Amino acid sequence: MVKEALPDFGLPVALETSELARSTFYYHQNHVCAYEKKHSRLRKTLEEIARKHPEYGYRRTTTELREAYGQTVNKKVVQRLHGLWGLPLLRTITPPKPSAVRQAIEEIGSRANLVAGLTGMGPFEVCYTDFSEIVYAGGKAQLIPLLDHLTKVVLGWALGERTTTALALDAWGKAKAALASLGYPLEGLIVHHDRDSVFTSYRWLDKLLRADRCRVSYALNGPGDNPEMESFFGRFKTENRSFFQDAQTMEELREIVGKRIHYYNRERRHSTLGNQVPLVYAKSLNQDK
């Protein structure tokens, strides 16, 4: 309030009206803001704990930070940050009710994961997808590819600033076109991913299930339930980090990612394919049909 009044009334009048001591005002400017900045790395985690465990005060939150997140922080620091960031108020907010899709996934449990224990998968019968953050010179972006289980071909991909359903559907459209060009049917394809809001959205499910007659599968236990995707991201981001750092804009990054996926599909030999190139291997399987 004092800051807002400064331009029109000056500091003495603003302080007198708000009954705030000059020393308190300057202390806040010089110390409190610096304190928040110093501990800014904790904000996201503390907010997550406040939503997940609304009954926790600063003492139990301190223990949760240490044991669940591996961050040892003095309880007095947690107590002060709770007050500065209004986390007690956040804890009183009732979390939204899960969507009907999420409720259905919870109800059927492990059966939502269609690929767990699945063996003998043929080409383009199962593909994996997820979002992953790409750090480049101009900032950060989200990459979503669709990766075939057997051939390791990246069927489609999209890149954007945020994880959105529109971005996922853009990648899906490219994957459909690639499947058609390779001569494989779309119907019955299993698409495996996590329970991110994009993949539980009605738009995503309506497109895959109703319009394209595919099947969707959900990873229920985090990245460990989608190892093929995690492995791809690990290789792709490590091998191409220096290329990404050359991009100054999103358009430059998109061009680089496109070239690197082209290289991955058409030139890079894959050890699990007997050192064959993914698209070459895929086309050889098609000829054998």
Sequence and secondary structure as in RCSB ss.txt:
>XXXX:A:sequence
MVKEALPDFGLPVALETSELARSTFYYHQNHVCAYEKKHSRLRKTLEEIARKHPEYGYRRTTTELREAYGQTVNK
KVVQRLHGLWGLPLLRTITPPKPSAVRQAIEEIGSRANLVAGLTGMGPFEVCYTDFSEIVYAGGKAQLIPLLDHL
TKVVLGWALGERTTTALALDAWGKAKAALASLGYPLEGLIVHHDRDSVFTSYRWLDKLLRADRCRVSYALNGPGD
NPEMESFFGRFKTENRSFFQDAQTMEELREIVGKRIHYYNRERRHSTLGNQVPLVYAKSLNQDK
>XXXX:A:secstr
 HHHHHHHHHHHHHHHHHT  HHHHHHIIIIIHHHHHHTGGGHHHHHHHHHH TT  HHHHHHHHHHHH     H
HHHHHHHHHTTHHHHHTS      HHHHHHHHHGGGG SSTT  S  TTSEEEE  EEEEETTEEEEEEEEEETT
T  EEEEEEESS  HHHHHHHHHHHHHHHHHHT   TT EEEE   TTTTSHHHHIIIIIIS  EEEE SSGGGG
 HHHHHHHHHHHHHHHHHHTT  SHHHHHHHHHHHHHHHHHT  BGGGTSB HHHHHHHHHHT 
